[in-house]
Amino acid sequence: MALESIENTQNKSNDDQRIEKELRVADLRDVMQKLRKAEFNNGDWEELGRELGLHQNTLNGIKDNERGNIDKCFTRCLTKWLERADKVDDDKFHGRPSFNSLCAALEAIGRGAIAERISAMFGGNSSEGKKPAKKPKTDSPTTKTGTGNKDGGAQASSGDEEPD
């Protein structure tokens, strides 16, 4: 039983490393396969590309060069992202190309179910910490201090919080 637990921990660690691994152009086929398996609509390529950090001029160029062929546009968009066009590594987007950043971009454009499916391909789901955390929302003063919650009752404090 202990050996099984160790193996499960090692597998989860390997899955975490794979979803966080920096992607290159050589990974294009894998990225496309995972998006296809997760039922991503290739017609949404432009919205995804914009969220991944590609500039509108780049996206317009793709559309023009590929004469609007959705599948070719989708492939070229992902290629540009993996080539790090338009400084997509910039923190104001989702960071360096990885499955983590892809899932975060999908979530941001309202395709959370697709992000969940991709994350599940790595042995978990985003609620288990597979996607990068977005910047935390600021809690209201009452919940931050542990004096109340949205239902008006007392909120438990873990004791790990620093006093204001």
C-alpha positions in Angstrom: 0.0 0.0 0.0 2.9 2.4 0.8 4.6 1.6 -2.5 1.3 2.5 -4.3 1.2 5.8 -2.5 4.8 6.6 -3.5 4.1 5.7 -7.1 0.9 7.9 -7.2 2.9 10.8 -5.7 5.7 10.3 -8.3 3.1 10.1 -11.2 1.4 13.3 -10.0 4.8 15.0 -9.8 5.6 13.9 -13.4 2.2 15.2 -14.5 2.8 18.5 -12.9 6.2 18.8 -14.6 4.6 17.9 -18.0 1.8 20.5 -17.8 4.3 23.2 -16.7 7.0 22.2 -19.2 7.9 25.1 -21.5 6.6 24.3 -25.0 8.5 24.8 -28.3 7.5 24.7 -31.9 8.4 21.0 -31.9 5.4 20.5 -29.5 2.9 21.9 -32.0 1.4 18.5 -32.9 0.9 17.6 -29.2 -0.7 21.0 -28.5 -3.1 20.6 -31.4 -3.9 17.0 -30.5 -4.8 17.9 -26.9 -6.9 20.9 -28.0 -8.7 18.6 -30.5 -9.3 15.9 -27.9 -10.6 18.6 -25.5 -13.1 19.6 -28.3 -11.7 23.1 -28.9 -13.4 24.9 -31.8 -10.7 25.9 -34.3 -12.9 28.8 -35.3 -12.0 30.4 -32.0 -8.4 30.6 -32.9 -8.3 34.4 -33.1 -9.7 34.9 -29.6 -7.4 32.3 -28.2 -4.4 33.9 -30.0 -5.2 37.3 -28.6 -5.5 36.0 -25.1 -2.2 34.1 -25.5 -0.6 37.5 -26.2 -0.4 37.7 -30.0 -1.0 41.2 -31.4 -4.0 42.0 -33.5 -1.7 42.8 -36.5 -0.2 39.4 -36.2 -3.6 37.8 -36.1 -4.7 39.8 -39.1 -1.6 38.8 -41.0 -2.4 35.1 -40.3 -5.9 35.6 -41.5 -4.7 37.3 -44.7 -1.9 34.9 -45.4 -4.0 31.8 -44.9 -6.9 33.3 -46.8 -9.3 32.8 -43.9 -8.8 28.9 -43.9 -9.8 28.3 -40.3 -7.6 25.1 -39.8 -4.6 26.8 -41.3 -5.2 30.0 -39.3 -5.5 27.9 -36.1 -2.2 26.0 -36.8 -0.4 29.2 -37.7 -1.7 31.0 -34.6 -0.4 28.2 -32.3 2.9 28.2 -34.2 3.3 32.0 -33.7 2.6 31.5 -30.0 5.1 28.7 -29.7 7.7 30.8 -31.6 7.1 33.5 -28.9 6.0 36.1 -31.5 5.0 39.5 -30.1 6.7 38.8 -26.7 4.0 36.4 -25.6 6.2 35.5 -22.6 5.3 38.8 -21.1 3.7 38.5 -17.7 0.8 40.7 -18.7 -0.5 37.7 -20.6 -0.1 34.1 -19.3 3.6 33.7 -19.4 5.8 31.4 -21.4 4.1 28.8 -23.7 3.1 25.8 -21.6 0.0 23.7 -21.1 -0.5 25.7 -17.9 -0.6 29.0 -19.8 -2.8 27.5 -22.5 -5.3 26.4 -19.9 -5.2 29.8 -18.3 -5.9 31.5 -21.6 -8.8 29.1 -22.4 -10.2 29.9 -19.0 -9.9 33.6 -19.6 -11.9 33.4 -22.9 -14.7 31.4 -21.3 -13.6 27.9 -22.3 -13.1 26.6 -18.8 -14.5 23.1 -19.7 -11.8 22.7 -22.4 -9.1 23.8 -20.0 -10.4 21.2 -17.5 -10.2 18.5 -20.1 -6.7 19.4 -21.1 -5.7 19.5 -17.4 -7.3 16.1 -16.9 -5.0 14.7 -19.6 -2.2 15.3 -17.1 -3.8 13.3 -14.3 -5.9 15.9 -12.6 -8.1 18.9 -13.0 -7.5 22.6 -12.5 -9.2 22.6 -9.1 -6.2 20.5 -8.0 -3.8 23.2 -8.8 -3.0 22.2 -12.4 -3.5 25.7 -13.8 -1.5 28.7 -12.7 -3.4 30.7 -10.1 -4.6 34.0 -11.4 -3.9 37.1 -9.3 -5.9 36.7 -6.1 -9.0 38.8 -5.8 -8.9 41.1 -2.8 -11.2 39.9 0.0 -13.5 42.3 1.7 -12.2 43.6 5.0 -14.6 41.5 7.0 -13.6 38.2 5.4 -9.9 39.0 5.5 -9.9 39.5 9.2 -12.0 36.5 9.8 -14.8 38.4 11.5 -17.6 37.5 9.0 -18.6 35.9 5.8 -21.1 36.5 3.0 -23.8 34.7 5.0 -23.3 37.1 8.0 -21.9 34.4 10.2 -18.5 34.1 11.8 -15.7 32.8 9.6 -13.1 30.5 10.9 -9.5 31.6 10.8 -6.7 29.3 10.2 -4.4 31.3 12.3 -1.9 31.7 9.4 -3.2 35.1 8.5 -1.3 38.2 9.5 -3.3 40.9 11.3 -4.1 44.0 9.4 
